[in-house]
Amino acid sequence: MRLCVLLAFPILYLPVIAWAQGCPPGQYQIGGQGAIACAPIPQGSSQETAPAPRPLGKWIKTWGAVSLDKSDVGALGVSVGKLSKREAQRDAIAGCIKAGGKNCKDWAAYENQCAAVAEPYKDGRSSAGSLHFRTGASAEDIQREVRDICSSENNGECRVIYTACSEPIFQRY
């Protein structure tokens, strides 16, 4: 009987020893050097995290366009801040015709950026050569760029005759 008791007594401690080896779900083991304990897994910071900000509106893209009369008149029509490319092109062609153009055609369109047009000139007047068009994020940068390209291609002085930026419009909800 004594042998049975001696064998049964250690078996009673096995569940306690097995339980002490790990931590229950939702906790992790801490401590060391013989002192082991369990601590709850942190659920984030002690402060509540703020929800993502709700948008207050949306940005609407706008268009600009330039039309050119390639006849002897050489009229230029421009448009900026239109809600569609087609609307900007129509408005630019109408402006070209209003400026005296007889054969106005769409030349360039741009969206949410700045545009500049440069022409060759000599002695303070327009001179023969080709017009140049550039777009970019900054009006100052593209003015310099279009003037330099125009001067290089026309082998002479050029001046900027048009600069505008078609900025997006913020529409509140």
N, C-alpha and C positions, 0 to 999 in steps of 0.2 A: 504494500500500500504506500509505503514511504517513497518508493521509487516512482509510483504514479503521481504522487503529489509533487515530487521534485521535477518531473517532466512536464506536468500541467502548469506549474507556477510560471515558468518563463514564457509559455505560450500566451498567457494572459497579457503580458507586456508588449507583445509583438504589434498589436494595432496601435498602441501609443507611440512606439518607436517609429513605425511606418508613417504615422500622421505627422510626426515632428520633422520628417525629412523634407517636406515641401510646404508650400503655402496654398491656401484655397484660391479658387478663381477670383480675379479682381484684386489680388494682392501680390506683392513680390517680396523676396527674401532680403533682409538687411542685416547688418552686423558683421562680425568676423571674430577670429581668434577665440572660437568656442562659444561666443555669445551670438546666437542666431535668433532673429525675430521676423515677423511679417509686417508689412506696411501696405496700406491701400495704394493702388496705382493712381497717380494724380490725374484729375480730369480736366486739366487746363489750368489757367491762372485763377487766382482767387477772385478776380474781378470778372464780371460778365463781358464777353467779347461783343463789341458793337456790331450790329448787322451791317452788311455792305450798304453804302449810301444808294438811295434810290435816285435814278436820273430825273432831272427836272425838265428835260426837254430833249430835243435832238438837233443836230446840225444838218442844214439843208445845203447841198452843193449848188453853186451858181456858176454860170457860164459867161464868157465874153467872146466876142468875135471881131474880126477885121475883114472888110471887103475892099476890093480894089478895082478901079476902072483902068483897064489896060489900054484904053484908047489914048489919044493925044491929050485929053483933059487930065487924066491921072488923078481923079478924085479918090478920096479915101473915106470909108464909112466905118464907124466903130460902135460897139455895143458892150455893155458890162453889167453884171449883176442879174442876168436872166436865169430863170429856173430850168430851162432846157437849152440844149445845144442848138436845136432848130430855131427856137425863138431868138436866140442871140444872133444867129446867122441872118435871119429875116430882117431883124432890126438894123444890123450893120449894112446890109444891102440897101435898105430904105434910106439910111443916112448917106450912103455913097451917091445914090440917085439925087437926093436933096442937095448934095454938094455940087451937082452938075454932071455927074458921071453918066455916060451913055451906055456903057457895056460893063456894068458892075457885076463882079463875081465874088463868091466867097473865097477868101484867101487863107484865113487861119482861124481856128477856134481854140479856146483854152478854158480849163475848169479849175476853180479854186486856186488860182495862182496869179502872178503879175505878168504883164506882157508889155513889150516895147517895140516900136518901129523906128528905124533910122533910115535917112535918105542922104544921098551925096549932095554936097553943096559947095559952091565956090563964090567968093566975093559977096557973101551974105544972101545968095539966092540958090534955089534948087538947081542942080545941074544933072546932066545925063548920067545914067548909071542905074543900078538895081537897088530897090528897097530891101531891107532886111528885117526879119521878125524873130523875136526870141521870147521865151517864157521862163519863169523861175519863181522862187519863193520871195525874193527881195527885189523891189523896184530899183533900188540903187545899183545892185549887182548886175541886173540885166540891162540897164541903161548903158553901163560901162562896156559890157560884153557886146551888145548889139552895135554900139558905136565903133568899137575896135574891129569887129568882123566886117562891117560895112566899109570902113576905111581901107582895110586890107584887100577886100575883093574889088573895090572900085578904084584903088590906087590914088586916093585923095581924101579930103576931109569929109566927114559925115556929121550929121546932127540928129538927135532924137526928136521925132515929130509927134510921137504918141507914147504915153505910158499910162497904164491903169492896172488896178488889181481887182480881180473878181473874188471877193471875200465870201466865205460861207455865212449863212444866216442862221442864228439860233432861234428855234421855235419852241416856246414853252408848251408843256402838256396842259 
